[in-house]
């Protein structure tokens, strides 16, 4: 009787909340004893976390187990050190890639670039100050143009897990900047070379997973990535022979699927 009741409740949707949508999804995964991919997730409210989690209200989601979800299997030993890897366990529909929130430095360069970057610097410093984070902001430049580099005692907090806080700060800075000036030029935020190291790591991962997809003859799916990093994976593998990439999912759960070209023919023949 207990097992039947548990099975029935697992098929019913439930609401979960948390400080962020990620925390709410984590709570749902623990309740259903499943991975995010095994759940149908509907974001009810994204909540308002303030600046770096200070103040605001909780995020709320509705989740239910997907039908015909295969059992969760343990990682193979060789995969334990690849945190972004998750092999696709079923065919996923292709969704056109749209990276509207991607920062594109150098596009629609404003007439007064110095004033533009200085304003972005003031906004960044103000946000860090209001969040109570110790960070110094400098204007630097690379082949793409000027960007803001952050350093300081609280750098690890400013960067956050896998760069989530830095991405959020960059997003907020650019939203405020675009409200203050007419130009839609994006300003990139760096943190003592973090993004450069992260991009190299993701590029290496993309090539490694592309080789794996070709070897096993099946699609390989990466864990959710931000728009900038998804775009990097697509560009990295764009000219790799026998490999196609596309993105699936929505919002924070959007991820890249690396697909060997011959797998499409195999899937077609198996129907």
C-alpha positions as CSV (number, residue, x, y, z in Angstrom):
1,X,0.0,0.0,0.0
2,X,2.8,2.4,0.9
3,X,4.5,1.9,-2.5
4,X,1.3,2.5,-4.4
5,X,0.7,5.7,-2.5
6,X,4.2,6.9,-3.1
7,X,3.9,6.1,-6.8
8,X,0.7,8.0,-7.1
9,X,2.1,11.1,-5.3
10,X,5.1,11.0,-7.6
11,X,2.8,11.5,-10.6
12,X,1.1,14.6,-9.0
13,X,2.6,18.0,-9.5
14,X,3.8,19.8,-6.4
15,X,5.0,23.3,-5.7
16,X,8.5,24.1,-4.3
17,X,10.1,27.3,-3.3
18,X,13.6,28.5,-2.5
19,X,15.8,31.6,-2.5
20,X,16.3,31.2,-6.2
21,X,14.8,29.0,-9.0
22,X,17.8,26.8,-8.7
23,X,17.2,26.1,-5.0
24,X,13.5,25.4,-5.8
25,X,14.5,22.9,-8.5
26,X,17.0,21.3,-6.1
27,X,14.2,20.8,-3.6
28,X,12.0,19.2,-6.2
29,X,14.8,16.9,-7.3
30,X,15.3,15.7,-3.7
31,X,11.6,15.2,-3.2
32,X,11.2,13.1,-6.4
33,X,14.7,11.6,-6.1
34,X,15.3,12.5,-9.7
35,X,17.5,14.7,-11.9
36,X,16.2,18.0,-13.3
37,X,16.0,16.4,-16.8
38,X,13.5,13.9,-15.4
39,X,11.1,16.6,-14.2
40,X,8.5,18.8,-16.0
41,X,9.2,22.2,-14.4
42,X,6.9,25.2,-14.6
43,X,8.4,28.4,-13.1
44,X,5.6,30.2,-11.2
45,X,7.6,33.1,-9.9
46,X,11.3,33.8,-10.3
47,X,11.3,35.7,-7.1
48,X,13.3,38.8,-6.2
49,X,16.6,38.1,-4.7
50,X,17.8,41.7,-4.6
51,X,21.5,42.1,-5.2
52,X,23.4,38.8,-4.7
53,X,20.6,37.4,-2.6
54,X,20.0,40.3,-0.3
55,X,16.3,40.9,0.4
56,X,13.4,40.1,-2.0
57,X,11.0,37.2,-2.1
58,X,11.4,33.5,-2.8
59,X,11.1,31.8,-6.2
60,X,8.4,29.2,-6.7
61,X,8.1,26.4,-9.2
62,X,5.7,23.6,-10.0
63,X,7.2,20.2,-10.8
64,X,6.1,16.7,-11.7
65,X,7.9,13.6,-12.9
66,X,7.9,13.2,-16.7
67,X,6.1,10.1,-18.0
68,X,8.3,7.1,-19.1
69,X,11.3,8.6,-17.4
70,X,14.2,6.1,-17.3
71,X,15.7,5.3,-13.9
72,X,18.5,7.5,-12.7
73,X,21.9,5.7,-13.2
74,X,25.1,6.4,-11.4
75,X,27.9,8.2,-13.2
76,X,30.6,6.0,-14.6
77,X,34.0,6.5,-12.9
78,X,35.5,8.1,-15.9
79,X,32.8,10.8,-15.9
80,X,33.1,11.9,-12.3
81,X,35.5,14.6,-13.1
82,X,33.4,16.1,-15.9
83,X,30.9,18.3,-14.0
84,X,29.3,19.7,-17.2
85,X,28.8,16.4,-18.9
86,X,25.5,14.5,-19.0
87,X,25.0,12.0,-21.8
88,X,21.6,12.2,-23.5
89,X,19.4,9.2,-22.6
90,X,16.6,9.9,-25.0
91,X,16.0,11.8,-28.3
92,X,15.3,15.5,-27.7
93,X,13.5,17.8,-30.2
94,X,15.7,20.4,-31.8
95,X,15.0,24.0,-30.7
96,X,16.4,26.9,-32.7
97,X,19.2,28.7,-30.8
98,X,18.4,32.3,-29.9
99,X,20.9,34.2,-27.8
100,X,19.2,37.6,-27.4
101,X,20.7,38.2,-24.0
102,X,24.3,37.6,-25.3
103,X,26.6,40.5,-24.6
104,X,28.2,41.7,-27.8
105,X,31.0,44.2,-27.1
106,X,31.9,46.4,-30.1
107,X,28.4,46.3,-31.7
108,X,26.7,49.8,-32.2
109,X,29.7,51.5,-30.6
110,X,28.5,54.7,-28.9
111,X,30.0,58.0,-30.1
112,X,31.5,58.8,-26.6
113,X,32.9,55.4,-25.7
114,X,35.0,56.7,-22.8
115,X,31.9,58.2,-21.2
116,X,30.0,55.0,-21.9
117,X,32.5,52.7,-20.2
118,X,33.0,55.2,-17.3
119,X,29.3,55.1,-16.6
120,X,29.3,51.3,-16.7
121,X,32.2,51.5,-14.2
122,X,30.2,53.8,-11.8
123,X,27.2,51.5,-12.0
124,X,29.3,48.4,-11.2
125,X,31.0,50.1,-8.3
126,X,27.6,51.3,-6.9
127,X,26.1,47.8,-7.2
128,X,29.1,46.2,-5.4
129,X,28.9,48.9,-2.7
130,X,25.2,48.4,-2.1
131,X,25.8,44.6,-1.8
132,X,28.5,45.2,0.7
133,X,31.1,43.4,-1.4
134,X,34.8,44.6,-1.5
135,X,35.7,44.9,-5.1
136,X,37.8,47.3,-7.2
137,X,36.8,48.0,-10.8
138,X,39.3,48.9,-13.5
139,X,38.9,49.7,-17.2
140,X,40.9,47.4,-19.4
141,X,40.9,46.4,-23.1
142,X,41.4,43.4,-25.3
143,X,40.9,42.6,-29.0
144,X,37.1,43.0,-28.6
145,X,37.4,46.4,-27.0
146,X,37.2,47.9,-23.5
147,X,35.8,45.9,-20.6
148,X,35.6,46.1,-16.8
149,X,37.9,44.0,-14.6
150,X,37.0,43.4,-11.0
151,X,39.5,42.5,-8.2
152,X,39.3,42.4,-4.4
153,X,38.9,40.4,-1.2
154,X,35.4,39.2,-2.1
155,X,36.2,38.1,-5.6
156,X,35.0,34.5,-5.1
157,X,31.6,35.8,-3.9
158,X,31.4,38.2,-6.8
159,X,32.2,35.4,-9.3
160,X,29.9,32.8,-7.6
161,X,29.4,29.2,-8.6
162,X,30.5,28.7,-12.2
163,X,30.4,32.5,-12.7
164,X,26.7,32.8,-11.9
165,X,27.1,35.9,-9.8
166,X,29.4,37.6,-12.3
167,X,26.9,36.8,-15.1
168,X,24.1,38.3,-13.0
169,X,26.1,41.4,-12.2
170,X,27.0,41.9,-15.9
171,X,23.4,41.5,-16.8
172,X,22.2,44.1,-14.3
173,X,24.9,46.6,-15.2
174,X,24.0,46.4,-18.9
175,X,20.3,46.7,-18.2
176,X,20.9,49.8,-16.1
177,X,23.3,51.2,-18.7
178,X,20.8,50.7,-21.5
179,X,18.2,52.6,-19.6
180,X,20.6,55.5,-19.1
181,X,21.9,55.8,-22.6
182,X,20.5,55.1,-26.1
183,X,23.2,52.7,-27.2
184,X,22.7,48.9,-26.8
185,X,26.5,48.2,-26.6
186,X,27.2,45.6,-24.0
187,X,30.0,46.0,-21.5
188,X,31.8,42.8,-20.6
189,X,32.7,42.2,-16.9
190,X,35.8,40.1,-16.1
191,X,37.2,39.1,-12.7
192,X,41.0,38.6,-12.7
193,X,41.0,36.4,-15.8
194,X,38.2,34.1,-14.6
195,X,36.2,34.3,-17.9
196,X,39.2,33.6,-20.0
197,X,40.0,30.4,-18.0
198,X,36.4,29.4,-18.0
199,X,36.1,29.8,-21.8
200,X,39.2,27.7,-22.3
201,X,37.8,25.0,-20.1
202,X,34.5,24.9,-21.9
203,X,36.2,24.8,-25.3
204,X,38.3,21.8,-24.2
205,X,35.1,20.2,-22.8
206,X,33.2,20.8,-26.1
207,X,36.0,19.1,-28.2
208,X,36.2,16.2,-25.7
209,X,32.5,15.6,-25.7
210,X,32.3,15.9,-29.5
211,X,34.9,13.1,-29.7
212,X,32.8,11.0,-27.3
213,X,29.7,11.6,-29.3
214,X,31.4,10.4,-32.5
215,X,32.9,7.4,-30.6
216,X,29.6,6.2,-29.1
217,X,27.5,7.2,-32.1
218,X,24.9,8.9,-29.8
219,X,24.1,12.5,-28.8
220,X,25.9,13.9,-25.7
221,X,24.2,16.7,-23.6
222,X,26.0,19.2,-21.5
223,X,24.6,20.4,-18.2
224,X,22.8,23.8,-18.3
225,X,25.0,26.7,-19.5
226,X,24.5,30.5,-19.7
227,X,23.9,32.1,-23.1
228,X,27.5,33.2,-23.5
229,X,28.8,29.7,-22.8
230,X,26.3,28.0,-25.0
231,X,27.3,30.3,-27.9
232,X,30.9,29.4,-27.2
233,X,30.2,25.7,-27.5
234,X,28.3,26.2,-30.8
235,X,31.2,28.4,-32.3
236,X,33.8,25.9,-31.0
237,X,32.2,23.0,-32.8
238,X,30.8,24.8,-35.8
239,X,33.5,23.6,-38.2
240,X,34.1,20.2,-36.6
241,X,33.4,17.6,-39.3
242,X,30.6,15.2,-38.5
243,X,29.3,17.2,-35.5
244,X,26.1,19.2,-35.2
245,X,25.0,21.2,-32.1
246,X,21.7,22.6,-31.0
247,X,20.2,23.9,-27.7
248,X,17.2,22.4,-25.8
249,X,15.3,23.5,-22.7
250,X,14.2,26.9,-21.5
251,X,15.6,29.6,-19.2
252,X,18.2,28.4,-16.7
253,X,17.8,24.8,-17.8
254,X,18.8,25.5,-21.4
255,X,21.7,23.2,-22.5
256,X,23.7,22.2,-25.6
257,X,23.3,18.9,-27.3
258,X,26.3,17.6,-29.3
259,X,25.1,15.3,-32.0
260,X,27.2,13.1,-34.3
261,X,25.9,13.5,-37.9
262,X,25.6,9.8,-38.5
263,X,23.3,9.4,-35.5
264,X,20.4,11.1,-37.4
265,X,20.6,8.4,-40.1
266,X,20.7,5.7,-37.4
267,X,17.6,7.2,-35.7
268,X,15.8,7.4,-39.0
269,X,16.5,3.8,-39.8
270,X,15.4,2.6,-36.4
271,X,11.9,4.0,-36.8
